[in-house]
Amino acid sequence: MNRTLSIFLIALVAGITACTPEYKLAKEFRESPPEFYLHITPPASLFKYNHKGELVEDLSKMSPAQQDSALFYSSGFVQYINDSLFLENYVNGFLDELRNLHFSVYISHEMDSFLLAQPQSYELFMAQVQLDEYFNTFEDEEYFFDTLFYKKFNLDAVDFSVWLELSKFGKTGSAKTVLYSSHMASDNLEGEFLVDPFRQDVKYTYTVDSLEVEDVYHIASFLGKVHASYLYDFFLNQYIAFHLPKGFQPLVYYHYNRYRNIFTPVEEERFELLDGN
């Protein structure tokens, strides 16, 4: 496909998307957004787990309490993470981005009577924030001289997961929407097989950009901002679904990029909705 045809097709698709009812409603939401008020309850603690059991000798012979202790003190990350600092980075990133997206955000309970009077007032409870440490397997293989050469590495990795409970503020028995997201970060390995065709010698060369404890704190701040944007997207797509003509279902889920001021369809870069009560 030549470059001119590619540009034409991209422009055509963009033009078609911009004409859909979903896109028009997304622009309407951005240009005249409802006034959202969020009362946020920060997480009380950080749950931390190390899953590198293969590094602990005789782990299976230990009691559950001994296993937890041995795993914690053999970890490369979770034992060194200051819970308060990690949560502070996450919550501050979350609040800052919400305000950048023009949400009215409150934490103090002194605002209860004010928030009860607002039609779009919500309670957001950060029910659980969790950090899991484990090995992420990296594998590479390639054929040389009719022989399959194979390399395998265990890279350090962490998973950062959150469960957020969203409900109408001040309404006893209000149904809760549980929003879930999980993100993985790991060592970054770049490698390749190098072959000497005359000696038929194959070597694997690689470099590793290792994940450090300080990186985990930066990840917390970054994901706070990401999850705030996911929350905006949740309200955006709820608005679209509610205002579509009767009988219509949204064909895409939109993400709003405030830096570029554009909407893009996404599949995985969003909150997963879990069963609430």
N, C-alpha and C positions, 0 to 999 in steps of 0.2 A: 504494500500500500504506500503510495507516495505521500509526501508531506502535505501537499495541498488538499488531497482527499481526506487525510486524517483530520486536518483543521476543520474542514467542512463538516465532517461527521460529528466532531466534538461540539461544534457550534449548533448543529441541528439538534442533537440530544439535549444540550443546555436550553435551547429555545423551547423544545417540547416540554421539558421539565418545568420551565418557568410559567407555562400556561396551565398547569394542572391545578385543580382546586386546592390540593394540599399545599402547594407552593404559595399560592395567593394568600391562604390563611396563615402560613408561616410568616410572610411579610407583614401581614396585618398584626400579628402578635408582636413582632419586633418593633413596628412603628408606633403601635398604640397598646403597649402591654398592660394587662391588669396590674393593679398594685398588690403585690404579694408581700405578706408579712410572715416572717419565720421566727418562731421562738425555738431556739436550739439548746438542747441539753447535751453538753460534751460527754465523751466517754469517761467512765470512772476509772478504767484501767486498760492496760495493754496486755493481751494474751500472747504469750510467746512460746513457741515449741521448736525443738530441734529433732529432726527425723533422720539424722545420720547415725542410726544405730549400728551400722557396720563398723564404725570406728571405736565402739565401746566393747571391750573384751568381756565375755561372759554375760552379756546383757540379759539374755533369756533366763539366767539363773537368779536374777535379782528380783526383789519385790517391786510392785508398781511404784512405790515411793522412791526406792533406790534407783530405779530406772529413770524416773523423772530427774532426779538429782544428777545422775551420771551424764545423762544427755545434755542437761543444761550447762554443766561445767566443762563439757568437751566441745561445746559449740564454738563456731568461729565468729558468730554475730550476736545471737540473742542474749548471751550473757553480758555482752559489752554495751548493749543499748540501754540508754537512760530512758525509762518509760515516760517520765514527765516531759523531757525534751522532745522525744519522738511525737507524742500526742500534741504538744504545743505547736510543733511545726505543721502537723497535719491540720489541726483545727484552724490555725491562723491562715494557712493557705486556702482552706475552705471558705472561711468568712470573708477574706479579702476578695476572692473571686466572685462570691455571691454579690457583694456590694458593687463590684465592677459591672455585674450583670443587672444592677438596679433593683436588687431585692432589698427590702427593709428587714434588717436582721437584729434580733434581740436575744440576750441571754439572761438578763436580770429578771427575776420574778416580779419586780416592781411594776413591770409593764403589763401585768395580767389583765387589768380592767380595760386598758387601752386596746389591747389585742382582741379582746372579746367583742369589741364593737366593730371590728373590721371584717368585711365579708370574705376576703381571701386571706384568712389568718390560719397558719398551720403550725403544728408542733412537730419538730424533727428531733427524734431521740437517736443519738449515736449509740445504738445498742451494744455493738461489739466491734472492736478493732483488733485484728490478729496478724501476727507476724510468724511465718513458718520458714524454717531453714532446712534445706535438703540439698541433695546432689541433682544436678541436671545433666543428663547424659548427652554427650556430643559424639557423633559417629561420622566417619568419613571412609569411603572406599572407592577404589578405582582399579580397572584391569590394566596390567602391563605384562607383555610377553605371555599371554594366555593364563595369567595368574591373578587372582583377586587379592589385592592388598587392602588391609583393613586397619583402622586406628579407632580407639575408643578412649574418651576422657570423661572423668567425672568433674564437672564444673560446679563451683559454689553457687548456690541460688537461694533467693528468698521470695516468698509469696506474701503479698500484702492484701488482706481481705477486710471488707467492711460490710456490716449489716446496719442499715438505717431504717428506722420506723417512722413513717409519715402519717399524720392524721390531722383532722380539723381541730383547731385549737379550742380547748375548753368544753368540748362536747363529750360527755361521759358516754362510754360505750361506742364511740365513733370507730368505724372500721379502720384498721391500720394497713397501710401499704408498706410491705417490706422490700426495700431496695438493696440489692447485693451486687458487689463488684470485687473482682480479684485480679491482681496484676503481678507478673513475675519479672524479676530482674536477676541477672546472673553474670558470671565472668563472661567476657567476650573473647572468643578464640577465633583466630584467623590462621588457617593452615592450608597446605597443599602438598601433594606428592611430587617429588622431583626425581627424575629418572636419568641415569647415564646410559644411553643406548649402546655404547660400546662395551661397557663393563656389565651391562644388565643389572645395575645396582639401583635400588629404589629406596629413597629416604623420605621421611615426612618432616617438614619444617613447619614450625608454628610459633605464634606469639600469643600471649594471653594478657588481656587488660583485666586485671583482677578487681572484683568487687570489694570495696572497703567499707568499714563501719560508717565512715563519714558519708559515703554514698547513700547509705540507707536513710540517714536523716534528710538528705536532699530529695530522695524519693518520696518521703512522707510529705514534704512541702509541695512537691510537684503534683502528687496524687490528690492532695487536698483541693488544688485548683481544678484538676480533671474531674473530680467527683462533683464539685460545684457546677461545672458546665454540664455534667450528666443530669443534675437536678433541674437545671434550666431546660434541658432537652425534654425531660419528663413532662414538665408543665406545658412546654410548647406542643408536644405531640398529643397530650390530653386535650388541649385547646383545639387542635386540628380535628381530632376524632369527634369532639362534641359539636363542632360547627359545620361539619360536612353535611350535605343534603341527606335526608332520611333514606336509609337503605344503602348508603355508600360506606365502604370500609377503607381506611388509609392503605395505600399501596406501598408506601415507604415510611421509614422512621428517619426523621431529620435531626441532624446535629447542626447547631449554630456555632460558627467560628467568628467570635467577636473581633479578632484581630484583622480578619479579612472581610468581615461583614458579609458572609455568605452562608448559605444552607447547603449541606451535602447529605445524601442518603448514607446511612450506616447500618451495619448488621450487628457487629460485636462491640463496638465502642459505645457502650450504653449500659445503664443499670439493667440487671436482670430482676424481674418481678417475682418474688416468692409469695407463698400463701401467707396472708396475715390472719387477723381474727375480726 
